[in-house]
Structure formats: structure tokens, C-alpha cells
């Protein structure tokens, strides 16, 4: 089965075609902090074209549900849901930080850019299982004691606060996105609503009532 993997929780716009056997057939990942809306649909089309398949050949969609900034994350989840709805195929959500993590020689800390001088972070055991998070905090407030290594683009932005060995992993990996949903895909589990992990309130707010002007 071909699976479409999408993630827009970070500065990277990710779209990939992955088989249920975890072979990456085609992948597009472009770092464009404010280009998710313009780049995601073309990246999906290019990935399908490279894989030599059409939309109707895709059997499921896996999307990273964050945590991530409000606008970019929403673009990815809406696109994933619309693609799946049009083809009547299931959607499955995965924590995006989990798709950055991988088994390591000890506990791993994953941190991605949350803007506002903050990071989204989570902690993993040596098997790659999440044991804390996800949370959003200032880098100096993230507990690093006991971690053997660090991954994620946020860690690279604040090297003084994350003074740990670097794994080289910056963004969610499409193979891991699908691997984390593989059991659900293969069992034919019902489609899941793609509920975003924002962890904080969006910047956009409903305008208040007009002020009364006194004469």
C-alpha cells in the first residue's frame, strides 16, 4: 500500500510517498518557514509524480499533528484531511516530535522551534518511546539533566541551552511518521480526526466590539 506522509509542524514542508513496508518511494522536504501554504500541494503532486502513481493509488494519509505553530500546522492538517476525504481513505495522526526521535544510546531530548524564543520539546527513552511531553517552554527551562543526546531543529538554534551530543535529526522523518501509524494502517483501523497539538493559544483572536465614539 502507498501512504502519503505530510508534516508542516516545523520550518520544513514535508510530503512523501511511503509504502506500508516503510520504503520511501518519493519525498519532498523544503525549509520555508512561511511557505507552507504555497509549497505543500505542489510537493504532494511532485511526490506522486516521482513515485509514478496517482492520488487514487494512495491507501492512507499520515500527518504530523504537531506541536507546531498555528498557521503552518493547520495548513498541513487541512490539506491531509481534504486529500483523504476526496479519496475516501483513512487519516492517522502522529505526534511530530515522535517522528524526529529515534532509538539512542540513552535518553533523547527532542526540541523544535516554537518561535517567540521558545521550543516544543519531549523526552524519549533508549527505545524511542516518549516518556515526557510534549511541552512548550523557553530553552533555558527545558530539563536536560540525564539526557544522552538531543535532536530537532530547535536544539540547534540554542546550543548553549542544549549542550548535548547532536544526533543530526532536525525535522520529522517520513519513514518514522508512517512507522508510528503502521499498526493502525495494517489493521484497517478507522480514520482518526487530525486534532492539532498547538500547546498554546493562537495569535489570531476574534476582534472586539467597536468602541463607542462620544460626540
C-alpha positions in Angstrom: 0.0 0.0 0.0 1.1 3.5 -0.7 0.8 6.0 2.1 1.0 9.8 1.9 3.0 11.3 4.7 2.6 15.0 5.5 4.2 17.3 8.2 4.1 21.0 8.5 4.8 21.4 12.2 8.3 22.8 11.6 10.1 25.1 9.3 10.2 22.3 6.7 7.4 21.5 4.3 7.3 17.7 4.1 5.4 15.5 1.7 6.4 11.9 1.0 5.1 8.7 -0.6 6.0 5.7 1.7 4.9 2.1 1.4 3.3 0.2 4.3 6.6 -1.7 4.3 8.3 1.6 5.2 10.1 2.2 1.9 10.3 5.9 1.0 9.4 6.0 -2.7 9.5 9.8 -3.1 10.0 12.7 -0.7 9.9 16.4 -0.8 11.2 18.5 2.2 11.8 22.2 1.7 12.8 24.5 4.5 10.5 27.5 4.1 9.2 28.9 7.4 6.4 30.9 5.8 5.9 28.9 2.6 3.8 26.0 3.7 0.6 27.3 2.0 2.3 27.7 -1.3 4.6 24.7 -1.3 2.6 21.8 0.2 0.2 21.0 -2.6 2.9 21.2 -5.3 5.2 19.0 -3.1 2.4 16.3 -2.9 1.8 16.4 -6.6 5.6 16.2 -7.4 5.9 13.3 -4.9 3.1 11.3 -6.5 4.5 12.0 -10.0 8.0 10.8 -8.9 6.5 7.7 -7.4 4.7 7.0 -10.7 1.3 6.8 -9.1 -1.9 8.9 -9.0 -3.9 10.1 -6.0 -6.2 7.0 -6.3 -3.3 4.7 -5.6 -2.8 6.1 -2.1 -4.4 4.0 0.6 -4.0 6.1 3.7 -2.7 9.5 4.8 -0.4 10.0 7.9 0.0 13.5 9.2 2.2 15.0 11.9 -0.2 16.7 14.3 2.4 18.9 16.0 3.1 20.5 18.2 3.7 23.3 15.9 2.9 27.0 15.1 -0.8 27.6 14.4 -0.9 28.6 10.8 1.6 26.1 9.3 0.3 23.2 11.3 -3.3 24.0 10.3 -2.3 24.1 6.6 -0.9 20.6 6.8 -3.8 19.0 8.6 -6.4 20.6 6.5 -4.6 19.5 3.3 -4.3 16.0 4.7 -7.9 15.8 5.7 -9.1 17.2 2.4 -7.0 14.8 0.3 -8.2 11.8 2.3 -11.8 12.9 2.3 -11.8 13.3 -1.5 -10.5 9.8 -1.9 -12.4 8.3 1.0 -9.3 6.9 2.6 -8.3 6.9 6.3 -6.2 9.5 8.0 -3.9 8.9 11.0 -2.2 11.4 13.2 1.2 11.2 14.8 3.0 13.5 17.2 5.6 15.2 15.1 8.2 15.1 17.8 7.9 11.3 17.9 8.9 11.3 14.2 12.1 13.2 15.0 13.0 10.8 17.8 14.8 7.5 17.1 16.4 4.8 19.4 19.5 6.1 21.0 22.2 5.1 23.5 20.3 6.5 26.4 17.5 9.1 26.9 16.9 11.5 24.0 15.6 15.1 24.1 13.8 16.4 21.0 13.2 20.2 20.6 11.7 22.0 17.7 11.3 25.8 17.1 8.1 27.2 18.6 9.0 30.8 17.8 8.7 33.5 20.4 12.1 32.4 21.7 10.5 29.1 22.8 10.8 25.4 21.8 8.4 22.5 21.7 10.1 19.5 23.4 9.6 15.9 24.5 11.8 13.3 26.1 12.3 9.7 24.9 13.8 6.5 26.4 16.5 4.4 24.7 13.8 2.6 22.6 12.5 5.8 21.2 9.3 5.8 23.4 8.1 9.1 24.7 8.4 9.5 28.4 7.7 13.2 28.9 6.0 15.9 26.9 5.1 17.4 24.5 5.6 20.7 26.2 6.4 24.3 25.2 9.0 26.3 27.2 11.9 28.7 26.9 15.1 26.8 26.1 16.6 27.6 29.4 13.6 26.0 31.2 13.8 22.6 29.4 15.3 20.0 31.7 18.4 18.4 30.1 19.9 16.5 33.0 20.2 12.8 32.3 19.7 13.1 28.6 22.3 11.4 26.4 21.6 13.3 23.2 19.5 16.0 21.6 17.6 16.2 18.2 15.4 18.6 16.5 15.8 22.0 14.8 15.1 23.9 18.0 18.1 22.4 19.7 20.4 23.7 17.0 19.0 27.2 17.5 20.0 27.3 21.2 23.3 25.4 21.5 24.2 27.0 24.9 21.0 25.7 26.5 21.1 22.3 24.8 24.8 21.4 25.4 24.3 17.7 24.4 25.6 15.5 21.6 23.7 16.2 18.4 22.0 13.3 16.5 21.8 15.3 13.2 18.0 14.8 13.0 16.3 18.2 12.5 12.8 17.5 11.2 10.2 14.7 11.2 11.2 11.7 9.1 8.6 10.4 6.7 9.5 6.8 7.4 9.0 7.3 11.1 5.7 9.1 10.6 4.4 6.0 8.8 6.1 3.6 11.1 4.3 5.1 14.1 0.9 4.6 12.3 1.8 1.3 10.7 -0.1 -0.9 13.1 -3.3 1.2 12.6 -2.8 1.2 8.8 -2.3 -2.6 8.5 -5.2 -3.4 10.9 -7.6 -1.2 8.9 -8.3 1.0 11.9 -11.0 3.7 11.4 -9.8 7.1 10.2 -8.9 9.5 13.0 -9.7 13.2 13.3 -6.5 15.1 12.8 -6.5 17.1 16.1 -3.7 19.6 16.2 -1.3 19.9 19.2 -0.9 23.7 19.5 0.0 23.7 23.2 -0.7 27.4 23.4 -3.4 29.8 22.2 -3.2 31.1 18.6 -2.1 34.6 17.9 -5.3 35.3 15.9 -8.2 36.4 18.0 -11.8 37.4 17.3 -12.0 41.3 17.1 -13.7 43.0 20.0 -16.8 45.1 19.7 -16.3 48.6 18.1 -15.5 51.3 20.5 -18.3 53.8 21.3 -17.4 57.2 19.9 -18.6 60.1 22.0 -19.7 63.3 20.3 
